Amino acid sequence: LERLMLGFAKYVLGLPEGKERGVAIGYDNRHMSYKFAIESAKVLATYGIKSYIFESLRPTPVLSFAVRELK
């Protein structure tokens, strides 16, 4: 997980305003999905990247909407 998120963090940091805009994170009902979302947000936070995590399960289109709204 940490190596994966390290690569993603580097990608986000390379985007214009990537650090300031942050990342929207959703999860589903699969085993450990919520924990994966939380741990991903923690790793991103160590690089100063904001994360927006849903409070509960949401359908995929809601995450797509959040990504567009948050730019």
C-alpha positions as CSV (number, residue, x, y, z in Angstrom):
1,L,0.0,0.0,0.0
2,E,2.7,2.5,1.0
3,R,4.6,2.0,-2.3
4,L,1.5,2.4,-4.3
5,M,0.4,5.5,-2.5
6,L,4.0,6.9,-2.7
7,G,3.8,6.7,-6.4
8,F,0.4,8.3,-6.5
9,A,1.5,11.0,-4.1
10,K,4.4,11.9,-6.4
11,Y,2.0,12.0,-9.3
12,V,-0.4,14.3,-7.5
13,L,2.5,16.6,-6.4
14,G,3.5,16.9,-10.0
15,L,0.1,18.2,-11.0
16,P,-0.6,21.9,-11.1
17,E,-2.1,22.7,-7.7
18,G,-2.3,19.0,-7.0
19,K,-1.3,19.4,-3.4
20,E,-3.8,22.1,-2.7
21,R,-6.7,20.5,-4.6
22,G,-6.4,17.2,-2.9
23,V,-7.9,13.8,-3.6
24,A,-11.4,12.4,-3.3
25,I,-11.5,8.8,-1.9
26,G,-14.5,6.5,-2.0
27,Y,-14.8,2.9,-0.8
28,D,-17.2,0.1,-1.3
29,N,-18.4,-2.9,0.7
30,R,-15.5,-5.2,-0.2
31,H,-13.4,-6.7,2.5
32,M,-10.9,-4.0,3.9
33,S,-12.0,-1.3,1.4
34,Y,-12.7,1.2,4.2
35,K,-9.4,0.5,5.9
36,F,-7.6,0.9,2.5
37,A,-9.3,4.3,2.0
38,I,-8.2,5.5,5.5
39,E,-4.7,4.2,5.2
40,S,-4.4,5.8,1.7
41,A,-5.5,9.1,3.1
42,K,-2.9,8.8,5.9
43,V,-0.1,8.2,3.4
44,L,-1.2,11.1,1.3
45,A,-1.4,13.3,4.4
46,T,2.3,12.7,5.1
47,Y,3.0,14.5,1.8
48,G,0.7,17.3,2.6
49,I,-2.0,16.2,0.2
50,K,-5.6,16.8,1.3
51,S,-8.0,13.9,1.1
52,Y,-11.8,14.0,1.0
53,I,-13.2,10.7,2.2
54,F,-16.9,9.8,2.2
55,E,-18.5,9.1,5.6
56,S,-20.3,6.0,4.3
57,L,-20.7,3.9,1.2
58,R,-21.7,5.8,-1.9
59,P,-22.4,4.7,-5.5
60,T,-19.5,5.2,-7.9
61,P,-21.2,8.2,-9.7
62,V,-21.1,10.1,-6.5
63,L,-17.3,9.8,-6.4
64,S,-17.2,10.9,-10.0
65,F,-19.3,13.9,-9.1
66,A,-17.0,14.8,-6.2
67,V,-13.9,14.6,-8.4
68,R,-15.5,17.0,-10.9
69,E,-16.8,19.4,-8.2
70,L,-13.4,19.5,-6.3
71,K,-11.5,19.7,-9.6
